[in-house]
Amino acid sequence: MLFCLGFNIKKCIFFLCWCRICPRHVFLCDLYIYFFFFLDDVSAESSTEFPDRLSLMEVRLQAQEDEITLLKSSLADALRKLRLHDQQIPLLKQQLIAGKRNGLFQCANIKIFPRVYWYFKCIATDFIASFFLNESYCNIRVRRNSEKSRDSQEKTKQRLSKKAASSTNLLTRSPSQSIKMFIRGRPITMYIPSNILNYEELRMDLPSQKLDLDWVYGYRGRDCRANLYLLPSGEAVYFIACVVVLYHINNQTQRHYQKHTDCVRCLAIHPDKVRVASGQTAGVDKDGKPLQPFVHIWDSKTLVTLQQVGLGTFERGVGALAFSSSDAGTFLCVIDDSNEHMLSVWDWNKNIKHVEVKSTNEAVLAVDFSPTDTNNIISCGKSHVYFWTMSAGTLTKKQGIFGKYKKPKFVLCFVFSLTGDVLTGDSEGNILTWGKSAADTKTLGKGAKETFQIMKQTRAHEGSVFTLCILQGGAILSGGGKDRKVIRWSADLAPERECEIPEKFGAVRTIADVDGEELLVGTTRNAILRGSFSDGFVAIGHVDEMWGLATHPTQNIFLTCGNDRQVCVWNAEDHKLDWCTTLEESGLCADFSPNGGVVSVGLSTGRWVVLDLQTKEVVTDLTDGNEQLSVMRYSPDGSFLAVGSHDNFIYIYNVTEGGRRYTRFGKCTGHSSFITHLDWSKDGKYIMSNSGDYEILYWDVASGCKLLRNRFESKDREWASYTCVLGFHVMGERKSFFFYDFRYKWFLLRKQHNEPYL
């Protein structure tokens, strides 16, 4: 294969890819692929458009990478067809010898026109079948072999009849025996089982059963703020993915608000401590249509939605929320994620927008009403603190002046003290006290109003101050970034107590007061910690993305592993962690042995380990290749273990001594992309596998890990599991299938299960 990279012609970058297969094979394919990047003159446009142009270029680059992947898989398909042809030539020769003796064929040689162009997007075995079986493409001459007797020829014919029939099934299929669908331009052929006589009349109704969400093991603290609160009911409220979780601390039960259509990004608690506002990002539905962001106000007791605010108004998403408090929560302030970060104030009961104004082009991280005056609003973010005044349907702002104090890069959080002052925490590690002062009439002239000025600077943390929390008695809690400390301050900002969070949990993202002594702490590595200054803090679960998930064959427990190198075994009945151990590398996949005594865990470097569930010790440590492993699967009887890797191979191991001894049995070679899923047949002799370029392949493990080229013969095989996402048994409407494969899996694995757990 030859790749030629072209040259720049003005604004165009030209790529030429020429793929050629050796002419000694049946097919000679010349494929030309042209990629064009049209680069506009960036300097002629506004500099603000550059990020959009950059993202457009990234999308185009990703599309070209996808095309290259499909090209590679098409080439692999062609090579498989060529190998199949090479294997069938002797068979066809012998068939022609036995069946045709008219002197028009020559047994010693089969000549096929050497140049046949094959368009790769239309690869189909039906085309290959017509190519082989159509005599117009063949110039075959058979010479009578007088040395062989008639009996020998008859025996040869009988012996080859079964193989010939098998080959005919592969090459000539009735349209009613298979269905074909396309994913990203690649044809996927699925064979209809024999027990389905008329596929056209088959009707697949939705199952009567529905899934109810039982428990959410997740918390999003890495990129969200002010997202952990405690309600008077004893429930902690926080969010992960599209779900808002209400977790009762003492009863250890969960309830879930599930009315959002995409990821929740912010929360606000009404002054009555019952109603909750939650804002979400924009997204797309299962059909690819855009979903607009909005805010839901709902009752935390009944989980009933009271109002939907801002549908069609907000852009990209909702970044910050706040209820007014001096008027019993009549108004809701919203800042969206548009370029101008529009600030709007709503009468949420009537769903009326009172005022809207552009905030700033810089990031806005927090907003809140003054506890004593609804007309006063404060927002903060990158390099700013704004003091807003609402009057007669308009909003005016005054920027906080830092004066002699160093202006921080970010003002990350703020709270109102009991005395009415505003306390801000910034990226310099300082807590600044802002108080109202008389206007400087000498500078600003007569009629100037009072302004907020910095009254005091307190050095609080090494690194950023990520969160501030006011306690009932006026004391203040602060959470640090770099130093990972939680510090309790007196009302006049004198330090009283402090506690350091372990490094593995990350920095302090938010703090919620439980009873004045006990605290809940959310961290930047997605953990929720519960504890106190005297007893310390303890977190349950993962603190980074979770990738591997396996369920025990007989017990109500399951295992998870992830990028934090932790392997956790959970009790699904009690929703508690049974035990946890730390590995040397990230765990990406796992599977329990059928006897339930051991579990194998695939790692990110090609290593895989086997853990004893009783002793929690590693009993086996092996390596296959140098790329990450994507799937581990035991055969139904536990005698084999299949290891799927990103190096495109499936490694098969013999398992003995109750899952504690493993010896290499073979390797399945034939996929053109990384392994994504695999399943064993019920008899433990065959494997079905999917890959990253949407292949469905079948393997005869018992016969030496051979690739079954006639996939038609596997249509009635019974499988012990069906985790593969491609195949007749999991096929639905094309859009629903595509949505399940790419959106549902990523949503669950990368959203709900990736972040840690309370």
C-alpha positions in Angstrom: 0.0 0.0 0.0 1.4 3.4 -1.0 0.3 6.7 0.6 1.2 9.9 -1.1 0.9 13.2 0.9 0.3 16.1 -1.4 1.1 19.8 -1.3 -0.5 23.2 -0.5 -2.2 24.9 -3.4 -3.2 28.4 -2.1 -5.8 27.5 0.5 -6.2 23.8 -0.2 -4.3 20.8 1.3 -4.5 17.8 -1.0 -4.1 14.2 0.0 -3.8 11.3 -2.4 -4.1 7.7 -1.2 -3.4 5.0 -3.7 -4.1 1.4 -2.6 -3.1 -1.5 -4.8 -3.3 -5.2 -4.3 -0.7 -7.4 -6.0 -2.0 -8.6 -9.5 -1.1 -12.2 -8.8 -4.2 -12.4 -6.7 -7.7 -12.5 -8.1 -8.5 -8.8 -7.5 -6.6 -5.7 -8.6 -8.0 -2.7 -6.9 -7.1 0.9 -7.6 -8.7 3.1 -5.0 -8.2 6.9 -5.0 -9.3 8.9 -2.1 -9.1 12.7 -2.1 -9.3 14.8 1.0 -9.7 18.5 0.8 -9.3 21.0 3.6 -10.5 24.5 2.6 -8.9 27.0 4.8 -10.4 30.4 4.9 -8.4 33.5 5.6 -8.6 33.7 9.3 -7.0 37.1 9.5 -9.9 38.6 7.5 -12.4 37.6 10.1 -12.8 38.5 13.7 -10.5 36.7 16.1 -13.5 35.6 18.1 -14.5 33.2 15.3 -11.2 31.3 15.5 -12.3 28.8 18.1 -15.3 27.9 16.0 -13.1 27.4 12.9 -10.7 25.3 15.0 -13.5 23.1 16.2 -14.8 22.7 12.6 -11.4 21.6 11.5 -11.2 19.1 14.4 -14.6 17.7 13.3 -13.3 17.4 9.7 -10.1 15.7 10.9 -12.1 13.2 13.0 -14.3 12.4 9.9 -11.2 11.8 7.9 -9.7 9.5 10.6 -13.0 7.5 10.5 -12.7 7.2 6.7 -9.2 5.9 7.1 -10.4 3.3 9.7 -13.0 2.1 7.2 -10.4 1.9 4.5 -8.3 -0.3 6.6 -11.2 -2.5 7.5 -12.1 -2.7 3.8 -8.6 -3.8 2.9 -8.7 -6.4 5.6 -12.0 -7.7 4.2 -10.4 -7.9 0.7 -7.5 -9.9 2.1 -9.9 -12.3 3.8 -11.8 -12.8 0.5 -8.5 -13.4 -1.3 -7.5 -16.1 1.2 -11.0 -17.6 0.8 -10.5 -17.7 -2.9 -7.1 -19.4 -2.6 -8.7 -22.0 -0.4 -11.6 -22.6 -2.9 -9.6 -23.0 -6.1 -8.6 -26.6 -5.4 -12.2 -27.4 -4.5 -13.5 -25.9 -7.7 -10.9 -27.7 -9.7 -11.9 -31.0 -8.3 -15.6 -30.2 -8.8 -15.0 -29.3 -12.4 -13.0 -32.5 -13.0 -15.8 -34.7 -11.6 -18.6 -32.9 -13.3 -17.4 -31.7 -16.7 -15.2 -33.8 -19.2 -16.1 -32.1 -22.4 -12.6 -30.9 -23.1 -13.3 -27.3 -22.7 -11.6 -27.0 -19.3 -8.0 -27.6 -18.3 -7.5 -29.0 -14.9 -3.9 -27.8 -14.6 -4.7 -24.2 -14.7 -7.5 -21.7 -13.8 -7.1 -18.3 -15.3 -9.2 -15.4 -14.2 -9.0 -12.0 -15.7 -6.2 -10.3 -13.8 -7.7 -6.8 -13.6 -11.0 -6.5 -11.8 -11.8 -3.2 -10.1 -13.7 -3.4 -6.8 -15.3 -0.4 -5.3 -14.7 -0.9 -1.5 -17.9 0.7 -0.3 -19.9 -2.0 -2.1 -18.1 -5.0 -0.7 -20.5 -7.9 -0.7 -20.1 -11.6 -0.8 -22.9 -11.8 -3.3 -20.6 -10.1 -5.8 -17.8 -12.5 -5.1 -20.2 -15.4 -5.5 -21.3 -14.2 -8.9 -17.6 -13.7 -9.8 -16.6 -17.2 -9.0 -19.7 -19.0 -10.3 -20.2 -17.1 -13.5 -18.3 -19.0 -16.2 -18.0 -15.9 -18.4 -15.2 -14.8 -16.1 -13.4 -18.1 -16.3 -11.3 -19.7 -19.1 -11.1 -23.1 -17.6 -10.0 -26.2 -19.6 -10.3 -29.6 -18.2 -8.1 -32.4 -19.4 -9.3 -36.0 -19.1 -7.2 -37.9 -16.6 -7.2 -41.5 -17.9 -5.1 -42.7 -15.0 -7.9 -42.4 -12.5 -10.7 -44.9 -12.5 -14.4 -44.1 -12.5 -14.7 -45.4 -8.9 -12.0 -43.0 -7.7 -13.8 -40.1 -9.3 -17.1 -41.0 -7.8 -15.6 -41.2 -4.3 -13.9 -37.9 -4.8 -17.2 -36.3 -5.8 -19.0 -37.7 -2.8 -16.3 -36.6 -0.4 -16.4 -33.1 -1.7 -20.1 -32.7 -1.9 -20.6 -31.5 1.6 -17.7 -29.0 1.4 -19.1 -27.8 -1.9 -22.5 -27.3 -0.4 -21.0 -25.3 2.5 -19.1 -23.1 0.0 -22.3 -22.6 -2.0 -24.1 -21.4 1.1 -21.3 -18.8 1.7 -21.3 -17.5 -1.8 -25.0 -17.7 -2.8 -27.5 -16.5 -0.3 -31.1 -15.9 -0.7 -32.2 -12.3 0.2 -34.6 -13.8 2.8 -31.7 -15.5 4.7 -29.9 -12.3 5.8 -30.4 -8.6 6.5 -28.0 -5.9 5.9 -27.6 -2.6 7.6 -25.0 0.2 7.4 -23.2 1.9 10.2 -21.0 4.9 9.1 -21.1 3.5 5.5 -20.0 0.0 6.4 -22.3 -2.9 5.5 -23.2 -5.2 8.4 -24.7 -8.5 7.3 -26.8 -10.4 9.9 -28.2 -13.9 9.2 -31.8 -14.7 10.2 -32.2 -17.8 12.4 -33.9 -20.8 10.9 -36.8 -20.7 13.3 -37.9 -17.4 11.8 -39.8 -18.4 8.7 -41.0 -15.1 7.5 -38.9 -12.2 8.6 -41.1 -9.6 6.8 -44.1 -10.5 8.9 -42.1 -10.6 12.2 -43.3 -8.0 14.6 -41.1 -7.1 17.6 -43.1 -5.4 20.4 -41.5 -3.6 23.2 -41.2 -5.7 26.4 -43.8 -5.1 29.0 -41.2 -4.9 31.7 -39.5 -1.6 32.4 -36.3 -0.8 34.3 -36.5 1.3 37.5 -33.4 3.1 38.6 -32.4 1.6 42.0 -29.1 3.2 42.9 -26.7 5.7 41.5 -23.0 5.2 42.3 -21.8 8.6 41.1 -21.0 12.3 41.8 -19.8 15.0 39.5 -17.3 17.2 41.2 -14.5 17.5 38.7 -16.0 20.4 36.6 -19.0 21.6 38.6 -19.4 23.8 41.7 -21.9 24.4 44.5 -23.4 21.0 43.7 -23.8 19.4 47.1 -26.5 20.4 49.6 -28.2 19.0 52.7 -32.0 19.2 53.0 -33.9 19.3 56.3 -35.2 15.8 55.5 -31.6 14.4 56.1 -31.0 13.9 52.4 -27.9 15.1 50.6 -28.8 16.4 47.1 -26.3 16.2 44.3 -26.2 15.3 40.6 -24.5 13.0 38.2 -25.2 12.8 34.4 -28.9 13.4 33.9 -30.0 12.4 37.4 -30.3 14.4 40.6 -29.8 12.1 43.5 -31.3 12.5 47.0 -29.3 10.3 49.4 -30.5 9.9 52.9 -27.4 9.8 55.0 -28.6 7.9 58.0 -31.1 5.5 56.3 -28.7 5.0 53.3 -31.5 5.2 50.8 -31.7 7.0 47.5 -34.4 8.8 45.5 -33.9 10.2 42.0 -35.2 13.1 40.0 -35.0 11.9 36.4 -36.8 14.6 34.3 -33.7 16.0 32.7 -32.8 15.2 29.1 -29.1 15.9 29.3 -26.3 16.4 31.9 -27.2 18.5 34.9 -24.7 21.2 35.6 -25.9 23.3 38.6 -28.3 23.3 41.5 -30.0 25.9 43.7 -32.1 25.3 46.9 -35.2 27.4 47.6 -35.3 29.2 50.9 -38.0 26.8 52.1 -35.4 24.0 51.7 -38.0 21.9 49.9 -38.0 23.1 46.3 -35.0 22.6 44.1 -33.9 24.2 40.8 -31.6 22.2 38.5 -30.2 23.4 35.2 -28.9 21.3 32.3 -26.8 21.6 29.2 -27.9 21.5 25.6 -27.7 18.1 23.9 -29.2 15.8 21.3 -32.0 13.2 21.4 -31.7 9.7 20.1 -32.6 10.9 16.6 -29.8 13.4 16.6 -32.1 16.4 17.0 -30.8 19.2 19.3 -32.2 19.5 22.8 -32.4 23.0 24.3 -31.2 23.7 27.8 -33.7 24.6 30.5 -34.2 24.9 34.3 -36.5 22.6 36.2 -38.0 23.6 39.6 -39.3 20.6 41.4 -40.5 19.4 44.8 -37.9 17.4 46.7 -40.6 15.6 48.7 -42.8 14.4 45.8 -40.2 14.7 43.0 -43.0 16.5 41.0 -41.9 19.1 38.5 -43.4 22.5 39.4 -42.1 24.6 36.5 -39.9 24.5 33.5 -38.0 27.8 32.9 -36.2 29.2 29.9 -36.8 26.6 27.2 -35.6 28.2 24.0 -34.0 31.1 25.9 -30.7 29.8 27.2 -27.7 29.0 24.9 -25.4 25.9 25.3 -26.4 25.3 28.9 -27.2 26.7 32.3 -24.0 27.6 34.3 -25.3 29.0 37.6 -28.6 29.4 39.5 -29.8 31.2 42.6 -33.1 31.8 44.3 -33.9 35.1 46.0 -34.2 34.8 49.7 -35.6 38.1 51.1 -38.9 37.7 49.3 -39.4 34.0 50.1 -37.9 32.8 46.8 -40.1 34.6 44.3 -37.3 35.2 41.8 -34.7 32.9 40.1 -31.5 34.2 38.7 -29.9 32.3 35.8 -26.6 32.6 34.0 -26.3 30.6 30.8 -23.1 29.3 29.0 -23.3 31.5 25.9 -20.4 33.7 24.9 -21.9 36.7 26.6 -23.1 34.7 29.7 -26.5 36.2 29.7 -27.9 37.0 33.2 -31.6 36.8 33.5 -34.1 37.1 36.4 -37.3 35.1 36.3 -40.6 35.1 38.3 -40.4 31.3 38.2 -44.0 30.7 39.4 -45.4 32.6 36.5 -42.6 31.6 34.1 -42.0 35.3 33.3 -38.6 36.8 32.5 -38.3 40.1 34.2 -34.9 41.2 32.9 -32.0 40.0 30.9 -28.6 41.5 30.3 -25.2 40.5 28.9 -22.9 39.7 31.8 -19.4 39.3 30.5 -17.4 37.4 27.9 -15.3 35.8 30.6 -16.3 32.7 32.6 -18.9 33.2 35.3 -18.6 30.7 38.2 -21.2 31.8 40.8 -24.2 34.1 41.2 -26.5 34.9 44.2 -29.0 37.4 45.5 -28.3 39.5 48.5 -30.0 37.9 51.6 -31.5 41.3 52.5 -32.4 42.8 49.2 -33.8 41.1 46.1 -32.7 44.0 43.9 -29.0 43.3 44.7 -27.2 40.4 42.9 -23.6 39.4 42.9 -21.7 37.4 40.3 -18.1 36.4 40.1 -15.7 34.5 37.8 -12.6 35.1 35.8 -10.9 38.3 36.9 -14.1 39.9 38.1 -16.7 40.5 40.8 -19.8 42.3 39.7 -22.4 44.0 41.9 -25.7 44.2 40.1 -28.7 46.5 40.9 -32.1 45.7 39.5 -34.5 48.6 39.1 -37.5 49.3 36.8 -36.9 46.3 34.6 -33.2 47.0 34.1 -29.9 45.7 35.5 -26.9 47.8 36.1 -23.5 46.6 37.3 -20.6 47.9 39.1 -17.3 46.1 39.0 -15.5 45.4 42.2 -12.3 47.4 42.5 -9.3 45.6 43.9 -7.3 48.8 44.4 -4.0 48.1 46.2 -4.7 44.4 46.5 -3.5 42.0 43.8 -6.2 41.2 41.3 -6.7 37.5 41.2 -7.0 35.5 37.9 -10.2 33.9 39.2 -12.8 34.8 41.9 -14.1 31.3 42.5 -16.8 31.6 45.2 -18.5 34.0 47.6 -20.9 34.1 50.6 -22.7 36.7 52.6 -21.6 37.0 56.2 -24.2 37.6 59.0 -23.1 41.2 59.1 -24.0 41.8 55.4 -20.4 41.8 54.1 -19.4 39.8 51.1 -16.6 37.3 51.4 -14.9 36.1 48.2 -12.4 33.2 47.7 -10.0 33.5 44.9 -7.2 31.7 43.0 -4.5 33.5 45.0 -5.6 31.7 48.2 -7.1 34.8 49.8 -10.5 35.5 51.4 -11.4 39.1 50.7 -14.0 40.9 52.8 -16.0 43.4 50.8 -18.0 46.0 52.7 -20.2 48.9 51.7 -18.6 52.3 52.0 -19.6 55.9 51.3 -19.0 57.1 47.8 -15.9 59.1 46.9 -17.6 62.3 45.9 -14.3 64.0 45.1 -13.5 61.4 42.4 -17.0 60.4 41.3 -18.8 63.7 41.8 -22.0 64.6 43.6 -24.8 62.0 43.6 -22.4 59.1 43.6 -23.9 56.0 45.5 -22.2 53.8 48.0 -20.0 51.1 46.6 -18.5 47.8 47.7 -14.8 48.0 48.6 -12.3 45.5 50.0 -12.1 46.0 53.8 -9.8 43.1 54.6 -7.6 40.4 53.0 -7.1 37.1 54.8 -4.5 34.6 53.7 -6.5 31.3 53.8 -5.0 28.6 51.6 -2.0 27.6 49.6 -3.4 27.7 46.1 -7.0 28.5 45.3 -10.0 28.8 47.7 -12.6 26.7 45.9 -15.5 27.0 48.3 -16.9 28.9 51.3 -19.7 27.9 53.6 -21.4 29.9 56.4 -22.5 28.0 59.5 -25.5 28.9 61.6 -23.5 30.6 64.3 -21.6 32.8 61.8 -18.5 30.6 61.6 -17.1 30.1 58.1 -15.7 27.0 56.4 -13.3 27.2 53.5 -12.0 24.5 51.2 -8.6 24.7 49.6 -7.3 23.5 46.2 -3.6 22.9 46.3 -3.3 22.3 50.1 -6.6 20.2 50.2 -7.5 21.7 53.6 -10.9 22.3 55.2 -10.5 25.2 57.6 -13.0 26.5 60.2 -12.8 30.3 60.8 -14.5 32.4 63.4 -16.9 35.2 62.3 -13.9 37.6 62.2 -11.8 35.2 60.1 -9.6 33.9 62.9 -8.6 30.2 62.1 -10.0 27.7 64.6 -9.6 24.2 63.3 -8.4 22.5 60.1 -8.2 19.1 58.5 -6.4 17.9 55.4 -8.1 15.7 52.8 -6.0 12.8 51.5 -4.2 13.5 48.2 -6.0 10.6 46.4 -9.3 12.4 46.8 -8.2 15.6 45.1 -9.0 19.2 46.2 -12.1 20.4 48.1 -14.8 21.3 45.6 -17.7 22.0 47.9 -18.8 21.7 51.6 -22.2 21.0 53.1 -22.8 21.3 56.9 -24.7 18.4 58.5 -25.1 19.3 62.1 -22.4 21.9 62.9 -19.8 19.1 63.6 -20.3 16.6 60.8 -19.6 17.7 57.2 -20.1 16.4 53.7 -17.2 17.3 51.3 -17.3 17.0 47.6 -13.9 16.8 45.9 -12.4 17.5 42.5 -11.7 13.8 41.9 -15.4 13.1 42.2 -15.6 11.7 45.7 -18.1 12.5 48.5 -16.5 12.4 51.9 -18.3 12.3 55.2 -16.6 13.1 58.5 -15.6 15.7 61.0 -12.5 17.7 62.1 -11.9 15.3 65.0 -12.5 12.0 63.2 -11.3 12.8 59.7 -13.1 12.1 56.4 -13.8 8.9 54.7 -14.9 8.4 51.1 -16.5 5.3 49.5 -15.8 4.3 45.9 -13.8 5.4 42.9 -12.1 8.8 42.6 -11.6 8.7 38.8 -13.3 7.4 35.6 -14.7 3.9 36.0 -14.3 1.5 33.0 -14.6 -2.1 34.1 -17.8 -3.7 35.5 -18.6 -7.4 36.3 -21.4 -9.2 38.2 -20.9 -12.3 40.3 -22.5 -15.4 38.9 -24.2 -16.5 42.1 -24.0 -13.7 44.7 -25.6 -10.3 44.7 -22.3 -8.4 44.4 -20.5 -6.7 41.5 -17.0 -5.4 40.8 -15.8 -2.2 39.3 -12.3 -1.0 38.3 -11.1 2.2 36.7 -8.4 4.8 36.1 -7.8 5.3 39.8 -6.2 1.8 39.9 -8.8 0.6 42.5 -10.7 -2.6 42.3 -13.9 -2.4 44.3 -16.4 -5.1 45.2 -19.8 -3.9 46.1 -22.8 -5.4 47.9 -25.8 -4.6 45.6 -28.3 -5.3 48.4 -26.8 -3.0 51.0 -25.3 -0.6 48.5 -22.0 -0.8 50.4 -18.4 -1.5 49.6 -17.4 -5.0 50.6 -13.7 -4.5 50.0 -11.3 -2.5 47.8 -7.7 -3.0 46.7 -5.3 -1.0 44.6 -3.5 -2.3 41.5 -0.3 -1.0 39.9 -2.2 0.1 36.7 -5.6 1.2 35.6 -8.2 -1.5 35.3 -10.4 -1.4 32.2 -12.4 -4.6 32.1 -13.2 -7.6 34.3 -15.0 -10.9 34.5 -15.8 -13.4 37.3 -15.0 -17.1 36.8 -18.2 -19.3 36.7 -17.3 -20.8 40.1 -17.2 -17.3 41.6 -13.9 -17.8 43.4 -11.7 -15.6 41.3 -12.0 -12.5 39.0 -9.8 -11.5 36.2 -9.0 -7.8 35.6 -7.6 -6.4 32.3 -5.3 -3.5 32.6 -4.2 -0.6 30.4 -0.8 -1.9 29.2 -1.7 -5.5 28.1 -1.3 -7.0 31.6 -4.1 -8.8 33.3 -4.3 -10.2 36.8 -6.5 -12.7 38.6 -7.7 -11.9 42.1 -8.8 -14.4 44.8 -12.1 -13.0 46.2 -11.4 -14.5 49.7 -7.8 -13.5 50.2 -7.9 -10.4 47.8 -4.5 -11.4 46.6 -3.2 -11.7 43.0 -2.9 -15.4 42.1 -2.0 -14.8 38.4 -0.2 -12.0 36.6 0.2 -12.3 32.8 0.7 -10.0 29.8 -0.7 -10.2 26.2 0.7 -7.5 23.9 1.5 -4.0 24.8 -1.9 -2.3 24.3 -4.8 -1.9 26.6 -7.3 -4.8 27.1 -10.9 -4.2 26.4 -12.8 -7.4 27.3 -12.3 -10.5 29.6 -14.7 -13.4 29.2 -14.7 -16.9 30.8 -16.3 -19.8 28.9 -19.5 -21.2 30.5 -17.8 -24.1 32.1 -14.8 -22.0 33.2 -12.2 -24.1 31.2 -11.2 -21.2 28.9 -10.6 -17.5 29.3 -10.8 -15.1 26.3 -8.9 -11.9 26.5 -9.8 -9.2 23.9 -7.1 -6.6 23.2 -6.7 -3.3 21.4 -4.0 -5.0 19.3 -6.9 -6.7 17.3 -6.2 -10.2 18.8 -8.2 -12.4 21.1 -6.0 -14.5 23.4 -7.4 -17.9 24.6 -6.2 -19.5 27.8 -6.8 -22.9 29.4 -8.0 -22.5 33.0 -7.2 -25.1 35.6 -7.0 -25.4 39.4 -10.3 -23.6 40.0 -9.2 -20.5 38.0 -5.8 -20.1 39.6 -3.6 -21.5 36.8 -3.6 -20.3 33.1 -1.8 -21.6 30.1 -1.9 -20.1 26.6 -4.1 -22.2 24.3 -4.2 -20.1 21.1 -4.8 -16.7 19.5 -7.7 -15.6 17.3 -6.3 -13.5 14.4 -8.5 -11.8 11.8 -10.0 -8.6 13.2 -8.9 -5.4 11.5 -9.6 -3.2 14.5 -9.6 -3.4 18.3 -11.9 -5.9 20.1 -14.9 -4.4 21.7 -17.2 -7.3 22.7 -17.1 -11.1 22.7 -19.4 -13.9 23.8 -19.0 -17.7 24.2 -21.4 -20.3 22.8 -23.3 -22.4 25.4 -21.1 -25.5 24.6 -17.9 -23.4 25.2 -16.5 -24.2 21.7 -17.2 -21.0 19.7 -16.7 -17.3 20.2 -18.6 -14.4 18.6 -16.8 -11.0 18.6 -17.2 -7.4 17.6 -14.5 -4.9 16.8 -14.1 -1.1 16.5 -14.9 -1.1 12.8 -18.2 -3.0 13.3 -17.1 -6.5 12.3 -19.0 -9.6 13.4 -16.6 -12.6 13.4 -17.0 -16.2 14.6 -14.3 -18.5 15.9 -13.9 -22.2 16.4 -11.9 -22.3 19.6 -12.0 -26.1 20.1 -10.4 -26.6 16.6 -7.5 -24.3 17.3 -9.0 -20.7 17.3 -9.9 -20.9 13.6 -11.9 -18.1 12.0 -15.3 -19.4 10.7 -15.5 -17.9 7.2 -19.0 -19.2 6.6 -20.9 -17.1 9.1 -24.1 -18.4 7.7 -23.5 -21.7 9.7 -23.5 -19.7 13.0 -27.0 -18.3 12.6 -28.6 -21.0 14.8 -25.9 -21.3 17.4 -26.9 -20.7 21.0 -24.9 -18.3 23.0 -24.2 -18.3 26.7 -24.4 -14.5 26.8 -25.1 -11.7 24.3 -23.0 -8.7 25.2 -22.0 -8.1 21.5 -23.8 -5.0 20.2 -23.9 -6.2 16.6 -26.0 -9.1 15.5 -29.5 -10.2 14.6 -30.5 -10.8 18.2 -29.8 -7.3 19.3 -30.9 -5.6 16.1 -33.7 -3.0 16.2 -34.6 0.0 14.2 -31.4 1.4 12.8 -31.5 4.7 14.6 -32.3 3.0 17.9 -29.5 0.5 17.4 -27.0 3.2 16.6 -28.2 5.3 19.6 -27.7 2.3 21.9 -24.3 1.4 20.7 -22.7 4.8 20.8 -24.7 7.0 23.0 -26.2 4.7 25.7 -22.9 2.9 26.4 -20.9 6.1 26.7 -23.6 7.8 28.8 -23.6 4.9 31.3 -19.9 4.1 31.4 -18.5 7.6 31.1 -21.2 9.5 33.0 -23.0 7.5 35.6 -20.4 5.0 36.6 -17.2 7.0 35.9 -17.3 9.3 38.9 -17.2 8.0 42.5 -19.6 7.2 44.9 -21.4 7.9 48.1 
